[in-house]
Every structure is written in structure tokens, then in C-alpha cells.
Amino acid sequence: MKFRPPTAAQAAALSLSGAVLGGLLIGALIGDRWDCNPAAALVGLFLGIVVGFYNLAKAIWTKK
């Protein structure tokens, strides 16, 4: 089986899901550390969503 590089859609999906999950994980870890878990996890989740959609929009609208 030959290696095929990911398509643009696969790369965008991985980037979006990685940013959302990463933001949630970092927010949960910060919340555990500072004892404000639900608030920090939500802030991390929303920051991950914003960063993920920014990267998605940048990937869609950049010319190659």
C-alpha cells in the first residue's frame, strides 16, 4: 500500500478537530490546576473552536 498525502479536506478536518480537542484539554488541565474546572474548560473549548475555524477559513481562502 502506497502512502498518499492527505487531501485538503482531510487536513482541514484534522486541524479543526485537533484545535477543539486541544483547547478543551488545555482548559481542563488549567481548571484542575486552579480549581475552576468547568469555566476553564469552556474557555479552552471556545478558544479551540475559534482557532480551529480560523485555520479552516485560512486553508479555504488562501491561493496556492
Backbone as ProteinMPNN parsed JSONL, in Angstrom:
{"seq_chain_A": "MKFRPPTAAQAAALSLSGAVLGGLLIGALIGDRWDCNPAAALVGLFLGIVVGFYNLAKAIWTKK", "coords_chain_A": {"N_chain_A": [[0.842, -1.173, 0.0], [0.652, 2.122, -0.938], [1.834, 5.253, 0.334], [-0.261, 7.999, 0.659], [-0.481, 11.48, 0.535], [-2.438, 13.543, 2.757], [-5.619, 14.817, 1.719], [-6.859, 18.153, 1.052], [-9.278, 18.506, 2.375], [-9.194, 16.505, 4.335], [-6.987, 17.358, 5.826], [-7.939, 19.824, 6.766], [-10.081, 18.972, 8.353], [-8.772, 17.461, 10.327], [-7.221, 19.476, 11.459], [-9.167, 21.223, 12.497], [-10.563, 19.56, 14.336], [-8.442, 18.84, 15.993], [-7.69, 21.317, 17.082], [-9.987, 22.011, 18.549], [-10.241, 19.851, 20.387], [-7.736, 20.017, 21.591], [-7.832, 22.59, 22.766], [-9.905, 22.185, 24.598], [-8.766, 20.19, 26.233], [-6.464, 21.511, 27.269], [-7.752, 23.608, 28.607], [-9.174, 22.122, 30.531], [-7.05, 20.999, 31.978], [-5.825, 23.311, 33.016], [-7.978, 24.193, 34.522], [-8.145, 22.164, 36.442], [-5.749, 22.614, 37.739], [-6.053, 25.213, 38.824], [-8.41, 25.011, 40.181], [-10.909, 25.628, 38.944], [-12.507, 24.204, 37.152], [-14.922, 23.777, 35.344], [-15.318, 26.344, 34.182], [-12.82, 27.043, 33.066], [-12.469, 24.951, 31.274], [-14.55, 25.413, 29.486], [-13.814, 27.919, 28.461], [-11.394, 27.194, 27.236], [-12.43, 25.4, 25.358], [-14.01, 27.107, 23.709], [-12.01, 28.833, 22.779], [-10.501, 26.982, 21.35], [-12.35, 26.312, 19.358], [-12.574, 28.768, 18.006], [-9.919, 29.133, 17.092], [-9.679, 26.831, 15.523], [-11.652, 27.218, 13.512], [-10.617, 29.521, 12.401], [-8.207, 28.595, 11.288], [-9.325, 26.805, 9.466], [-10.761, 28.548, 7.754], [-8.616, 30.014, 6.769], [-7.268, 28.03, 5.374], [-9.109, 27.483, 3.384], [-9.446, 29.886, 1.971], [-6.948, 30.677, 1.047], [-4.737, 31.139, -1.668], [-3.1, 28.849, -3.754]], "CA_chain_A": [[0.0, 0.0, 0.0], [1.457, 3.325, -1.058], [1.441, 6.388, 1.169], [-0.829, 9.142, -0.045], [-0.619, 12.634, 1.432], [-3.847, 13.865, 2.999], [-6.237, 15.833, 0.873], [-7.108, 19.407, 1.759], [-10.42, 18.317, 3.277], [-8.735, 15.717, 5.481], [-6.109, 18.203, 6.633], [-8.771, 20.812, 7.436], [-10.854, 18.29, 9.391], [-7.858, 17.144, 11.415], [-6.829, 20.725, 12.102], [-10.305, 21.719, 13.277], [-10.822, 18.686, 15.485], [-7.3, 18.932, 16.89], [-7.742, 22.587, 17.811], [-11.087, 21.953, 19.512], [-9.879, 18.912, 21.454], [-6.583, 20.572, 22.296], [-8.299, 23.692, 23.614], [-10.659, 21.608, 25.706], [-7.826, 19.503, 27.119], [-5.663, 22.508, 27.968], [-8.645, 24.271, 29.552], [-9.453, 21.211, 31.646], [-5.837, 20.9, 32.795], [-5.7, 24.573, 33.751], [-9.045, 24.202, 35.512], [-7.748, 21.292, 37.55], [-4.635, 23.241, 38.458], [-6.501, 26.403, 39.555], [-9.679, 24.671, 40.816], [-12.04, 26.289, 38.281], [-12.552, 23.309, 36.009], [-15.903, 23.988, 34.27], [-15.132, 27.622, 33.494], [-11.6, 26.992, 32.258], [-12.689, 24.011, 30.175], [-15.398, 26.09, 28.491], [-13.0, 28.941, 27.796], [-10.499, 26.469, 26.336], [-13.231, 24.867, 24.252], [-14.366, 28.187, 22.787], [-10.791, 29.275, 22.109], [-10.185, 25.954, 20.366], [-13.284, 26.458, 18.233], [-12.193, 29.97, 17.251], [-8.658, 28.863, 16.396], [-9.941, 25.819, 14.507], [-12.353, 27.804, 12.369], [-9.692, 30.452, 11.751], [-7.329, 27.785, 10.437], [-10.141, 26.273, 8.379], [-11.007, 29.631, 6.807], [-7.337, 30.335, 6.137], [-6.97, 26.964, 4.41], [-10.054, 27.549, 2.269], [-9.341, 31.104, 1.172], [-5.598, 31.0, 0.556], [-4.473, 30.67, -3.021], [-1.867, 28.071, -3.848]], "C_chain_A": [[0.892, 1.243, 0.0], [0.911, 4.419, -0.15], [0.905, 7.496, 0.289], [-0.92, 10.302, 0.929], [-2.096, 12.979, 1.62], [-4.357, 14.932, 2.031], [-6.472, 17.085, 1.705], [-8.263, 19.263, 2.747], [-10.024, 17.522, 4.517], [-7.855, 16.556, 6.397], [-6.919, 19.242, 7.401], [-9.576, 20.179, 8.565], [-9.976, 17.936, 10.582], [-7.431, 18.393, 12.172], [-7.944, 21.257, 12.991], [-10.54, 20.861, 14.507], [-9.667, 18.73, 16.481], [-7.307, 20.211, 17.711], [-8.838, 22.565, 18.882], [-10.734, 21.038, 20.683], [-8.683, 19.413, 22.261], [-6.97, 21.706, 23.228], [-9.072, 23.188, 24.814], [-9.734, 20.937, 26.712], [-6.99, 20.494, 27.924], [-6.523, 23.267, 28.981], [-8.972, 23.411, 30.755], [-8.241, 21.064, 32.56], [-5.608, 22.17, 33.612], [-6.77, 24.653, 34.831], [-8.751, 23.302, 36.701], [-6.668, 21.949, 38.4], [-5.106, 24.394, 39.34], [-7.87, 26.221, 40.198], [-10.853, 25.495, 40.266], [-12.377, 25.518, 37.01], [-13.648, 23.616, 34.99], [-15.676, 25.284, 33.493], [-13.913, 27.575, 32.583], [-11.763, 26.048, 31.075], [-13.551, 24.651, 29.088], [-14.63, 27.17, 27.741], [-12.036, 28.274, 26.814], [-11.223, 25.902, 25.135], [-13.554, 25.957, 23.238], [-13.134, 28.752, 22.078], [-10.353, 28.266, 21.049], [-11.077, 26.032, 19.146], [-12.893, 27.648, 17.369], [-10.92, 29.719, 16.45], [-8.869, 27.843, 15.275], [-10.644, 26.38, 13.29], [-11.499, 28.845, 11.657], [-8.766, 29.696, 10.81], [-8.091, 27.192, 9.255], [-10.399, 27.345, 7.322], [-9.734, 30.016, 6.068], [-6.974, 29.293, 5.091], [-7.88, 27.046, 3.193], [-9.749, 28.732, 1.369], [-7.931, 31.481, 0.751], [-5.414, 30.406, -0.841], [-3.146, 29.929, -3.023], [-1.302, 28.147, -5.227]], "O_chain_A": [[1.777, 1.384, 0.844], [-0.291, 4.505, 0.103], [1.53, 7.885, -0.698], [-1.394, 10.121, 2.051], [-2.909, 12.729, 0.73], [-3.619, 15.816, 1.596], [-6.303, 17.069, 2.924], [-8.226, 19.838, 3.835], [-10.468, 17.829, 5.623], [-7.971, 16.466, 7.619], [-6.623, 19.517, 8.564], [-9.737, 20.786, 9.624], [-10.395, 18.096, 11.728], [-7.297, 18.364, 13.395], [-7.691, 21.694, 14.113], [-10.699, 21.388, 15.609], [-9.893, 18.663, 17.689], [-6.971, 20.196, 18.895], [-8.63, 23.049, 19.994], [-10.91, 21.415, 21.842], [-8.635, 19.245, 23.479], [-6.488, 21.775, 24.359], [-8.915, 23.702, 25.922], [-9.907, 21.104, 27.919], [-6.827, 20.329, 29.133], [-6.072, 23.538, 30.094], [-9.041, 23.912, 31.878], [-8.387, 21.009, 33.781], [-5.233, 22.093, 34.782], [-6.502, 25.128, 35.935], [-9.074, 23.644, 37.839], [-6.679, 21.849, 39.626], [-4.632, 24.551, 40.465], [-8.436, 27.185, 40.712], [-11.682, 25.993, 41.027], [-12.514, 26.099, 35.934], [-13.316, 23.714, 33.808], [-15.829, 25.308, 32.272], [-13.98, 28.027, 31.44], [-11.248, 26.318, 29.99], [-13.303, 24.449, 27.9], [-14.779, 27.317, 26.528], [-11.88, 28.74, 25.685], [-10.699, 25.918, 24.021], [-13.389, 25.752, 22.036], [-13.207, 29.111, 20.903], [-9.887, 28.65, 19.977], [-10.615, 25.84, 18.021], [-12.881, 27.551, 16.142], [-10.85, 30.054, 15.268], [-8.295, 27.983, 14.195], [-10.281, 26.061, 12.158], [-11.634, 29.038, 10.449], [-8.564, 30.107, 9.668], [-7.545, 27.092, 8.156], [-10.271, 27.08, 6.127], [-9.772, 30.311, 4.874], [-6.432, 29.631, 4.038], [-7.461, 26.711, 2.085], [-9.784, 28.609, 0.145], [-7.745, 32.534, 0.14], [-5.885, 29.308, -1.135], [-2.189, 30.342, -2.368], [-0.26, 27.553, -5.501]]}, "name": "protein", "num_of_chains": 1, "seq": "MKFRPPTAAQAAALSLSGAVLGGLLIGALIGDRWDCNPAAALVGLFLGIVVGFYNLAKAIWTKK"}
